[in-house]
Structures are given as C-alpha cells and as structure tokens.
Amino acid sequence: MESDSIELRRYFSIFWKYLWLIALTTLLAGGAAYYVSAGMTPIYRATAVLKIDLAKNPEGSDIVSMLTAGERLGKTYVVQIQSRTVAARVAESLGMEVSPQELDKLASKISAQQVRDTQLIEISVEDPNPAVAQGLANRVAEVFSEQVGGEQRARFDNYQRNLDEQIAGLEARIAEVQKLLAGLGDSLGGDASSVPAYNRLEMTRLQTELTSLQTRYTILLSSAEEFRLTAARYSDNVTLFAPAELPTSPVSPSKMKNTLLGMVVGAMVGVGAAFLREYLDDTIKTADDVSQALGLVTLGNIFRIGAGRTLKDSLVTSMDGRSPVAESYRILRTNLAFCGVGNPGGAIVVTSAGLGEGKTTTAANLAVVMAQMGKRVILVDTDLRRPMLAKLFELNGTDGMSTLLARQGPVGDADLILSEVPNLRLIPSGPIPPNPAELLGSPRMAEVIQSLRQQADMVIFDSPPALAVTDSSVIASQVDGALLVIDAGEMRREVVQRAAEMLQKGGVKLLGAVLNKLQPGKRGGYYYQYYYKYYGSEKKRHKKS
C-alpha cells in the first residue's frame, strides 16, 4: 500500500509539473477544433419514416420465428435503401442524368436505420440545402415503397396473368356462343315444327355449352378475386409512416461537441507528452536517482533559495535560521556526522560536476551550521580560478589560499579571518595565480591541510567543479572525502556519473551527494511544505509574543 501511495504521489507530481503543457495542448487542440468547425459548411438532415407490414406465412409459424423474420427483413431493407440501385431510381424519378461519381455522391447522402423493437425504418438524407434534404428523403421513401410493392406483385404475376387469360378466353367464347344462338333463333319462341331437327339439336348443344361456360366463368372470377386477396395478405407492404419535415438547424458541424472533443484529445496528448518527457528526462532529481546512477547515499536535500536575493542572502543559515532551507542544512550536518569523518581534525571537499550547481553556497551554509553547533570550523576557498567565498562573506583584502601556498611556514591565526558567525574562520582564495593546479598539488598544500586540521574540528574546502579542472581531485585525495553537490532536475545523469568516476579514479572517497536547488512544487515538495508550515507558524508565534 505504501509503494502504491508513493507511485500515486509521483504521478501527481509529474502531472503538476507539466500542468502548463497539458493546459497548453488542451487549449490549442480545442481552439483548432473550434476554428475548423467554424469554417465547415453546415449540413442539414431530413428524416422520413417507413412502416413495414410483414406478410403472413401461409404455413403458419410461432411468434419467435415471425420476430426473427421481421428483424432480418428490416435489416435487408436498410441495406437496399442505401444501395446505388435505389439512388439510381431516385435520380431517374427526378429526371436527373448522373455520372457514376455523382451517383456515388448521391448514395452517400442517404442513410437508413431500423428503429429498435419496431417495424419502422428511418430514412435520412444530409445536404447543405435543407429543402433538398427534405425533398430527397421523401422521394427515397416513395421510390423504395414503390420498389417493394413492385417486387411483391411480381411474385404473383404469372398466376394472375394465367387467370386473366382464362377469363378473357371464356368471355370471348361466351360471346361467340351467344352470337350463334341469336343466329339460330329462340326455339321456344316459334313453331317448333317449323325448325329443322338439326337446328334444334345445335341450339340445345350451344345452350348447354353456354351454361357450362358461364359456370366456369363464375368460378374463375371468384378464384381471381380470392387470389388477389390472398396475394395482398401474404405480401410485405411498405408505406410512408411520417414524411420528412424541413430541418431548421444543421446537424454538423457541432462546434461545441467538436471543441470539447478536441480539448479531450489535446489533454490526452498533453498528458502523454508529459509522461514521455519525464521518461526521457535523464536528469537527477531524487535520492533514488542518485542511488541508481552513482551508488551513493544522499546526505542532504537542499531546497532552492527564493529568487530576487543578494549573494549574501545565500547564507540562509545565519540570516534566517528557522527557515526550511536552514533546517535542510542541519539535516546535512547530522547525516555527515555518520560518514566516518574524523572530529576533531576532519577535512572534506565540497565540489560539483559543473558550474552553477551551488557548491560554494552549500559549503558556506554547512560551515555555518557546524559552527553554530559549537565546533571550530575553517572554511577554505580553494577555487583559485573563479573564487566566490570572499564575495559571499563580503571580505576585503587580497591575501588568502594562494598567498599561503606561495610562502613557507605554519598557518597562523593571522592567516584566518574571523567571520560574523562564532567559531567560524575563513580563508579566501587570495590573488588568482597562473598555475592553480600546480599549487594545489604541491607538497606545500599537504602542509597547509595538515596545519589547518590541527586548528579545527572541521575544515571545509570549496573546490572547483570536478569536470572543469582536476583541482578538486587533487585536494580531495588529501582529505577525508568529498561531497558531490548536484543541481536537482538540471544536471544529466551521464555528466554526474563522469564527475564521480573522475573523482574516484583520483583516489577520492565520495562521502555522498547533496541534492541542491530542489523545487518546492516538485518531488520532495511535501517535505518542504511541511517544514514551511511548521516554521511559518513558529514565526507567527514569536511575532505575537
């Protein structure tokens, strides 16, 4: 559970760190979607509704079979409505001569769907002109209804045609027989003796045939009528249930919907980019990164000192002893006590991989908190190329470390400058020499270090960056070890690894690392906020008292 909580905090910190990127991609994607939507042609949709009256099965069937058949028939009709065949018939009914490409375009405007659990089919047509969309939707419904009716009638045409032919033949024969009887005369109306026997026999035969023909004619008429009723009963019937109305508002583009969708996609892209950037970021930001990259323990986590301060304000341990940053230097002091550095007579070097990582500030504040603890501390500026210690403590004069290395004799009290902090003495760099590396590697340097050890509980050397020159390796090989200051979130893993390897190859014992300039809102921010709240409340209480 604890690991899950840490992982969640890590994800949240990444999200918060790149919130600006996520917000930017969200706004850009939403704005682009709105701009594109605003420039699109509005499309209107008109919908007509057809009703399907399913034919009865003459053999009879259960309700499940009928429902299944109705569903399949509806799906079949939906496919047919969207086909090029229906589109071609619609164009023909409108008197339009269209090319295959235009026919495909017309078919693409037509869509259909079956209303769930009903016998209704919606036919929709989309067009930039609302009147055209309405007219086409109604025309498609009419054409398809006529098409289905024609297909159903075609199923019974042959039998109907046969019946019609038989009826027509009987009508013609009946008329012929009646004409022959009229020519022979009515045997019942005159003198039977005057009618020849042959004619009487013929008249009787014709009357018998006429009766038979009339009987058959009556039967065929009845069969034809019954057949028509049966054909209507067992034929599918598609009728227009609701004609399409004139659309008043476009269905696309939906500016609001597209904008929201664009913002969602933009946010997803932003989150993905944030985590990708974090994954590709090989800078050292946490103690875990230090352990994985260097195999060193992190002795201190120093948070960034607020912007807009002077150089002297970097001495937060003497200027604002209750600040969270000052407390982080005290934690560094405590952790350093467990590193096996001799006391009294201990000596360490504070260095970094590159410029601007805060090694001088770290060395100075560490010296101050050690001195505040009652220890005798000597802080030495051995950066004989770009010295900063004299400016930090606002020291005047030209003598310093280079002066000590250029002469012989022990290091006396006159060579040590008392600072405003009790128990803390300073040795600035002095005049910048032409050969710093030779001076720092000379036997005189070893004598100076030994002399300083005898006069203090802790000697702290501020040395140049390890990758810039070899000075730090030369000095650190003659003391108890070195602290490697790392600008958190700025220095790449490979650069810091090269600095550590260079120091170790020079026989330097790396005591540990110091993560400097941590951002309060980034990883470790919870720690910072806790101390800020705690010490802030202490300040308020002291002010009230």
C-alpha positions in Angstrom: 0.0 0.0 0.0 2.9 2.4 0.8 4.5 1.8 -2.5 1.2 2.4 -4.3 0.9 5.7 -2.4 4.4 6.7 -3.4 3.6 5.9 -7.0 0.5 7.9 -7.0 2.3 10.9 -5.5 4.9 10.5 -8.2 2.3 10.5 -10.9 0.6 13.5 -9.3 3.9 15.4 -9.1 4.6 14.7 -12.8 1.1 15.9 -13.7 1.5 19.1 -11.6 5.0 19.7 -13.0 3.7 19.6 -16.6 0.3 21.2 -15.9 1.3 24.1 -18.2 2.0 21.7 -21.0 -1.3 19.8 -20.6 -3.2 23.1 -20.4 -1.4 24.4 -23.5 -2.2 21.3 -25.6 -5.8 21.3 -24.4 -6.4 25.0 -25.3 -4.6 24.6 -28.7 -6.5 21.5 -29.7 -9.8 23.0 -28.5 -9.1 26.2 -30.4 -8.1 24.4 -33.5 -11.2 22.2 -33.4 -13.4 25.3 -33.0 -11.7 27.1 -35.9 -12.0 24.2 -38.2 -15.7 23.6 -37.2 -16.5 27.3 -37.8 -15.1 27.1 -41.3 -17.0 24.0 -42.3 -20.2 24.1 -44.4 -23.3 23.4 -42.3 -25.1 20.1 -43.1 -28.9 19.6 -42.6 -30.6 16.3 -42.1 -34.2 15.4 -43.1 -35.7 12.1 -42.0 -38.7 10.2 -43.4 -40.1 7.1 -41.6 -41.4 4.0 -43.4 -43.6 1.3 -41.8 -43.2 -2.4 -42.7 -46.3 -4.6 -42.7 -44.9 -8.1 -42.6 -46.6 -10.7 -44.8 -48.3 -13.6 -43.1 -46.8 -17.1 -43.6 -49.4 -19.4 -45.2 -47.9 -22.4 -43.5 -48.1 -20.7 -40.1 -45.2 -20.1 -37.6 -44.5 -19.2 -34.0 -44.1 -15.7 -32.7 -40.3 -16.1 -32.3 -39.9 -17.0 -35.9 -42.0 -14.1 -37.0 -40.0 -11.7 -34.9 -36.7 -13.0 -36.3 -38.0 -12.9 -39.9 -39.2 -9.3 -39.3 -35.8 -8.2 -37.9 -34.0 -9.8 -40.8 -36.3 -8.2 -43.3 -35.8 -4.8 -41.7 -32.0 -5.1 -42.0 -32.4 -6.2 -45.6 -34.5 -3.1 -46.4 -31.9 -0.9 -44.6 -29.1 -2.2 -46.9 -31.3 -1.9 -50.0 -32.2 1.7 -49.2 -28.5 2.7 -49.0 -27.6 0.9 -52.3 -26.7 2.6 -55.6 -29.8 0.9 -57.1 -32.2 3.0 -55.1 -30.1 6.1 -55.6 -30.3 5.5 -59.4 -34.1 5.1 -59.3 -34.4 8.3 -57.3 -32.3 10.1 -59.8 -34.4 8.7 -62.7 -37.6 9.7 -61.0 -36.3 13.2 -60.7 -35.2 13.3 -64.3 -31.6 13.6 -63.4 -28.8 12.3 -65.6 -25.9 11.5 -63.3 -22.4 10.1 -63.8 -21.2 7.1 -61.7 -19.3 9.5 -59.5 -22.4 11.7 -58.9 -24.4 8.6 -58.3 -22.0 7.5 -55.6 -22.2 11.0 -54.1 -26.0 10.8 -54.1 -25.9 7.4 -52.4 -23.5 8.6 -49.8 -26.1 11.2 -48.7 -28.7 8.6 -48.0 -28.6 6.6 -44.7 -31.2 4.3 -43.1 -31.6 2.6 -39.8 -34.2 0.3 -38.2 -35.9 1.7 -35.1 -35.2 -0.8 -32.4 -38.1 -3.1 -31.4 -40.4 -1.6 -34.1 -41.5 -2.1 -37.7 -40.2 1.4 -38.6 -37.3 2.4 -40.7 -35.8 5.9 -40.7 -34.5 7.2 -44.0 -32.2 10.2 -43.6 -30.7 12.5 -46.2 -28.0 15.0 -45.5 -27.4 18.1 -47.7 -26.2 21.7 -47.3 -29.6 22.8 -48.5 -32.4 21.9 -46.0 -35.1 21.9 -48.8 -33.1 19.5 -50.9 -32.5 17.2 -47.9 -36.3 17.2 -47.2 -37.2 16.5 -50.9 -34.7 13.7 -51.3 -35.7 12.0 -48.1 -39.4 11.9 -49.1 -38.5 10.8 -52.7 -36.3 8.0 -51.5 -39.2 6.8 -49.2 -41.6 6.9 -52.1 -39.3 5.2 -54.6 -38.4 2.4 -52.2 -42.1 1.8 -51.3 -43.0 1.5 -55.0 -40.0 -0.8 -55.5 -41.1 -3.2 -52.7 -44.7 -3.1 -54.0 -43.5 -4.0 -57.5 -41.3 -6.8 -56.2 -44.2 -8.2 -54.2 -46.6 -8.0 -57.2 -44.0 -9.8 -59.4 -44.2 -12.9 -57.1 -47.9 -13.4 -58.2 -47.8 -12.0 -61.8 -47.6 -15.3 -63.6 -50.5 -16.9 -61.8 -52.6 -13.7 -62.1 -51.8 -13.5 -65.8 -52.9 -17.1 -66.3 -56.2 -16.4 -64.6 -56.7 -13.3 -66.6 -56.0 -15.1 -69.8 -58.5 -17.9 -68.9 -61.2 -15.4 -68.0 -60.6 -13.5 -71.2 -60.9 -16.7 -73.2 -64.1 -17.7 -71.5 -65.6 -14.2 -72.1 -64.8 -14.5 -75.8 -66.2 -18.0 -76.1 -69.4 -17.0 -74.2 -69.9 -14.0 -76.6 -69.4 -16.3 -79.6 -71.9 -18.9 -78.3 -74.4 -16.2 -77.6 -74.0 -14.9 -81.1 -74.5 -18.3 -82.6 -77.7 -18.8 -80.5 -79.0 -15.5 -81.7 -78.5 -16.6 -85.3 -80.4 -19.8 -84.8 -83.4 -18.1 -83.1 -85.3 -18.9 -80.0 -86.7 -22.4 -80.5 -89.1 -21.8 -77.7 -90.5 -18.6 -79.1 -91.8 -20.0 -82.5 -93.3 -23.1 -84.1 -91.1 -26.0 -83.2 -92.3 -28.0 -86.1 -91.0 -25.3 -88.5 -87.4 -25.6 -87.0 -85.3 -28.2 -88.6 -84.3 -31.1 -86.3 -80.6 -30.3 -87.0 -81.0 -26.7 -85.8 -82.9 -27.9 -82.7 -80.0 -30.2 -81.8 -77.4 -27.5 -82.4 -79.3 -25.0 -80.3 -79.6 -27.4 -77.4 -75.8 -28.1 -77.6 -75.0 -24.4 -77.7 -77.2 -23.7 -74.7 -75.6 -26.5 -72.7 -72.2 -25.2 -73.6 -73.2 -21.6 -72.7 -74.3 -22.8 -69.3 -71.1 -24.6 -68.7 -69.0 -21.6 -69.9 -70.9 -19.3 -67.6 -70.4 -21.6 -64.6 -66.7 -21.8 -65.3 -66.6 -18.1 -65.8 -68.2 -17.5 -62.4 -65.7 -19.9 -60.8 -62.7 -18.2 -62.4 -63.9 -14.7 -61.3 -64.3 -16.0 -57.8 -60.8 -17.6 -57.9 -59.3 -14.4 -59.3 -60.8 -12.3 -56.5 -59.7 -14.8 -53.9 -56.2 -14.9 -55.3 -56.0 -11.1 -55.2 -57.0 -11.1 -51.5 -54.5 -13.9 -50.8 -51.7 -12.1 -52.6 -52.4 -8.9 -50.6 -52.5 -10.9 -47.3 -49.2 -12.7 -47.9 -47.2 -9.7 -49.4 -45.0 -7.4 -47.5 -46.3 -3.8 -47.5 -44.1 -0.7 -47.1 -45.8 2.6 -46.6 -44.8 6.1 -45.7 -45.5 6.5 -42.0 -44.1 10.0 -41.5 -42.9 12.3 -44.2 -39.7 14.3 -43.7 -40.0 17.8 -42.4 -37.9 20.8 -43.3 -34.9 20.8 -41.0 -34.3 24.2 -39.2 -30.9 23.6 -37.7 -27.7 21.9 -39.0 -26.6 18.5 -37.6 -22.9 19.2 -38.4 -20.6 20.6 -37.6 -21.3 20.7 -33.9 -18.9 23.4 -32.7 -19.4 22.7 -29.0 -19.0 19.0 -29.4 -16.0 19.2 -31.7 -14.4 21.8 -29.4 -14.9 19.6 -26.3 -13.7 16.5 -28.2 -10.6 18.5 -29.4 -9.9 19.6 -25.8 -10.2 16.0 -24.5 -7.8 14.8 -27.3 -5.5 17.7 -26.5 -5.4 16.9 -22.8 -4.6 13.3 -23.6 -1.8 14.3 -25.9 -0.5 16.7 -23.2 -0.6 14.0 -20.5 1.2 11.6 -22.9 3.8 14.2 -23.8 4.3 15.0 -20.1 5.0 11.4 -19.1 7.1 10.8 -22.3 9.2 13.8 -21.5 9.6 12.7 -17.9 10.6 9.2 -19.1 13.2 10.7 -21.5 14.4 13.2 -18.8 17.7 11.7 -17.6 18.4 14.5 -15.1 19.0 13.5 -11.5 16.0 14.7 -9.4 15.7 12.4 -6.4 17.7 10.4 -3.9 16.6 7.2 -5.8 18.2 8.7 -9.0 21.4 9.3 -7.1 21.5 5.8 -5.7 20.8 4.2 -9.1 23.2 6.4 -11.1 26.1 6.8 -8.6 25.6 4.2 -5.9 25.9 7.0 -3.4 23.7 7.9 -0.4 22.0 11.4 -0.5 23.1 13.2 2.6 21.1 16.3 2.1 18.1 17.7 0.2 18.5 21.5 -0.1 15.6 23.5 -1.5 16.0 26.4 -3.8 16.6 29.7 -2.1 14.0 32.3 -3.2 14.7 34.5 -6.2 15.5 38.1 -6.0 18.0 37.7 -3.2 21.5 39.1 -3.0 24.6 37.0 -2.8 24.9 37.4 0.9 21.3 36.2 1.3 22.5 32.8 0.3 23.8 32.3 3.8 20.3 31.4 5.0 21.6 29.5 8.0 22.9 32.8 9.5 20.2 35.1 8.0 17.1 33.1 8.7 17.9 30.1 11.0 14.3 29.0 11.2 13.7 28.6 7.5 13.1 25.2 5.9 16.3 25.7 3.9 18.3 26.2 7.0 16.8 23.1 8.5 17.8 21.1 5.5 21.5 22.2 6.0 21.2 21.0 9.7 20.0 17.6 8.4 23.0 17.5 6.1 25.3 18.3 9.1 23.7 15.4 11.0 24.0 12.9 8.2 27.6 13.9 7.6 28.4 13.0 11.2 27.8 9.3 10.4 30.2 9.2 7.4 33.3 8.5 9.4 34.9 11.9 9.1 37.4 12.5 11.9 36.4 15.0 14.6 38.4 17.0 15.6 40.8 17.3 12.6 38.2 16.3 10.0 38.5 17.7 6.5 36.2 17.4 3.5 35.9 18.9 0.0 32.7 20.2 -1.4 32.6 20.0 -5.2 30.2 19.6 -8.1 30.2 18.3 -11.7 29.7 21.6 -13.4 29.3 25.3 -12.8 26.4 27.0 -11.0 25.3 24.0 -9.0 25.6 25.7 -5.7 28.8 24.1 -4.2 30.0 27.4 -2.6 26.6 28.1 -1.1 26.4 24.5 0.2 30.0 24.7 1.7 29.3 28.0 3.3 26.0 27.1 4.9 27.3 23.7 6.1 30.2 25.5 7.7 27.8 28.0 9.4 25.5 25.2 10.9 28.6 23.3 12.1 29.9 26.4 13.8 26.5 27.1 15.3 26.8 23.7 16.9 29.9 24.8 18.8 32.5 23.2 16.6 35.6 25.0 15.4 35.2 25.3 11.7 37.6 26.6 9.0 36.1 27.3 5.6 38.7 27.5 2.8 38.2 28.7 -0.8 40.4 26.5 -3.0 38.7 27.6 -6.2 41.7 29.6 -7.4 40.1 30.2 -10.8 36.6 31.6 -10.0 36.5 32.3 -6.3 33.2 33.2 -4.6 33.8 32.9 -0.9 35.1 36.4 -0.4 32.1 37.9 -2.1 29.7 35.7 -0.2 31.1 36.8 3.2 31.9 40.4 1.9 35.6 40.1 2.8 38.2 42.7 1.9 41.8 42.2 1.2 44.0 40.3 -1.2 45.7 37.6 0.9 44.3 34.1 1.0 45.0 30.5 0.0 47.2 31.4 -2.9 49.3 33.5 -0.6 49.7 30.6 1.9 50.7 28.2 -0.9 53.3 30.7 -2.2 55.2 31.0 1.1 56.5 28.7 3.7 55.8 28.3 7.4 52.9 27.3 9.5 49.4 28.7 9.1 48.8 31.1 12.0 45.8 32.9 13.4 46.7 35.9 11.3 46.0 33.9 8.2 42.5 33.1 9.4 39.7 35.6 9.1 37.1 35.7 11.8 33.5 35.7 10.4 30.4 37.1 12.0 29.5 33.6 13.0 31.1 32.5 16.2 33.6 29.6 15.8 33.8 30.0 12.0 37.0 31.2 10.4 37.7 31.8 6.8 40.5 31.6 4.2 39.5 33.3 0.9 41.2 32.3 -2.3 43.6 35.3 -2.5 45.1 36.5 -5.7 44.4 34.3 -8.7 47.6 32.5 -9.6 48.7 31.5 -13.1 49.2 27.8 -12.1 46.4 26.8 -9.7 46.7 23.0 -10.3 50.4 23.0 -9.5 49.9 25.0 -6.3 47.1 22.7 -5.1 49.1 19.6 -5.9 52.3 20.8 -4.3 53.8 19.5 -1.0 53.0 22.9 0.5 49.3 22.1 0.0 49.7 19.0 2.1 51.4 21.0 4.8 48.6 23.6 4.8 45.9 21.0 5.1 47.7 19.3 8.0 48.2 22.6 9.8 44.5 23.5 9.4 43.4 20.1 10.7 45.3 20.8 13.9 43.5 24.1 14.4 39.9 23.0 13.8 37.3 20.3 14.4 36.3 20.5 10.7 37.9 22.0 7.7 35.7 22.5 4.6 37.3 23.2 1.2 35.3 24.8 -1.5 36.9 23.4 -4.7 36.3 23.9 -8.5 33.9 21.7 -10.5 35.2 18.2 -11.0 34.7 18.1 -14.7 36.1 21.6 -15.4 39.6 21.0 -13.9 41.4 18.4 -11.8 41.8 20.7 -8.8 39.1 19.1 -6.8 40.5 15.6 -7.3 44.0 16.8 -6.2 42.6 18.4 -3.0 40.0 15.6 -2.2 42.6 12.9 -2.4 44.4 14.5 0.6 41.4 14.8 2.9 38.7 12.6 4.4 36.4 12.7 1.4 34.3 14.8 -0.9 30.7 15.9 -1.0 29.2 16.0 -4.5 26.7 18.8 -5.0 24.1 18.1 -7.7 21.7 20.7 -9.2 18.5 18.6 -8.9 16.5 18.5 -12.1 19.2 20.2 -14.2 22.3 18.0 -14.3 22.1 15.0 -16.5 22.9 11.6 -15.2 25.8 11.0 -17.6 27.5 14.2 -16.6 27.3 13.5 -12.9 28.5 9.9 -13.5 31.6 11.2 -15.3 32.4 13.6 -12.4 32.0 10.8 -9.9 34.2 8.4 -11.9 36.9 11.1 -12.3 37.0 11.7 -8.6 37.1 8.0 -7.7 39.9 7.4 -10.2 41.9 10.1 -8.4 41.6 8.2 -5.2 38.9 10.4 -3.8 36.4 8.9 -1.2 32.9 10.1 -2.1 31.1 10.6 1.2 27.7 11.1 -0.5 25.7 13.5 -2.6 23.8 16.7 -1.9 20.7 17.4 -4.0 20.6 21.2 -4.3 18.0 23.6 -5.6 15.1 21.3 -5.2 11.8 22.9 -6.4 9.1 23.1 -3.6 6.3 22.1 -6.0 8.2 19.1 -7.4 9.2 15.8 -5.8 10.0 16.4 -2.2 7.6 19.3 -2.1 5.6 17.6 0.6 8.6 17.7 2.8 9.2 21.3 2.0 5.6 22.3 2.6 5.5 20.5 5.9 8.5 22.5 7.2 7.3 25.7 5.7 4.0 25.4 7.5 5.7 24.4 10.8 8.3 27.1 10.9 5.9 29.6 9.5 3.6 29.1 12.4 6.6 29.3 14.8 7.5 32.7 13.3 4.0 33.9 13.8 4.0 32.7 17.4 7.3 34.5 18.0 6.0 37.7 16.5 2.9 37.6 18.7 4.9 37.0 21.8 
